[in-house]
Amino acid sequence: MTERSRSALARGADWLAIGRSTLAWDGEALAVDIRETSFPLPSRFRGRVTVRPRALVMVPFALDRERRHLWQPVATRADVEVRMARPELAWRGEGYFDSNFGVEPLEEAFALWHWSRAHLARSEVVLYEGTRRDGSRFALGLGFDRAGGVHEVPLPPEVVLPRTLWRMPRVTRADAGAAVRVRRTWEDTPFYARSALETQLFGETGDAVHESLSLDRLRRPVVKLMLPFRMPRVIGPAA
């Protein structure tokens, strides 16, 4: 929620602290304690999110030939509990947890990508594709079983979704002839969109979370000038 300097970062083998917010893994669950200040109207934001994976996926996938950028779907299905003190709210449901990591900024390696994760009756399906900075493309179609096992699935046909209010292009994949509906768009920014879809994959109708990320747009000077208004910067560890 807030960009911070190097001095605000601390970490161990099973925990991470950024400012006054922390993540800690106890072997069964990830506890995310949030202590932030909301923006642009300042107010305290306090609470805990607990993520309990039903299975762990310990295999990273390379997004480029040199393996400079890796993606790991740590938990394709998890039980999530949200308990916030400020604002006062609580929620329980199913969620997902993954990680991207690499040795250079994403915009140096990629121009655009689209990602989605769908819950089906017996498995989860992740579709991940995009265009690298050199013009080459990557595409992953992966299925995950309840034990965390992973297998490749064929990529269904491409479906072009309506653009967002910021005119972000959105593309997904679904069974041939299937209607895909955008149920809700949670995040709509000049370079990123995150949405809930109603889709059909491999003969099953299901709900999916979808994101589109334009690194070309992120590189534009005007977008970079807008970022501090979306994610303020704080120097030092204090919140």
Phi, psi and omega in degrees: 000337181222132173282136183228164180278171181303327182294343181272359185257134172215148182204156174227192182295329184228024177207159180215134176237130176233107189064231179261002176265145185222155169234135181219134181251125182254012181099340179232331184216153174256120178259122180248107178264121186253123175225091186227177173240127183291164185211141010272347177269109187296127171201156182288143181230108188226140176164184181225139172243126179247125182244119179246101180296139174281335174201153180253138176251112187259014183256119173275153180240132180280136178260354178219164185294326183275358182058037176276342180229125182237151176230135180229117176278082190303314179220106182283341171215132183214155172270127187239134175234129180245124175228106181254137174270323177221109355290158184280108179200160180213151184202143172228143179180198180257147181213193189212149179217126176219180183211135168252136177212150183193187186249007178206162178301145182302322184292346175283339186247337187229150176260324186197146167211159176231139183220145174209153176226126182241137173270118175251179187300318185240359184201173171246145179238130176243129176242125189219118182209159180182185181241128178281167182298331180278004178094347177285161183244154171232152180206130178235132170236112188230139173247143182233128178271180186292341179268001181092002177292148184235143176213153179285145174235149179293143179284121177292173178298155181283141176233124178272124180266161177300144176290157180279180177298330176275009177065029175288129175288140179228130181226138174224190177225146181203170178304148180303127178083355182283144176272129177249129183242133172279109182283322181197145174250114182278317182237126178224101182234173180299337184231000185212140176222138178229129190219161171256132182241152165252119191222177175224125181225128176054041176083359181247137172272135182202172176266147180221149169257134187229143174223147172234135182229122177256105177284336174298317179292321181299329182286343184294136182304321183294325178291318179298325177293334181279338187302317181299338178279341177265321181225096184294157179254137178235129177269124179098172188278344186286147176258000000 
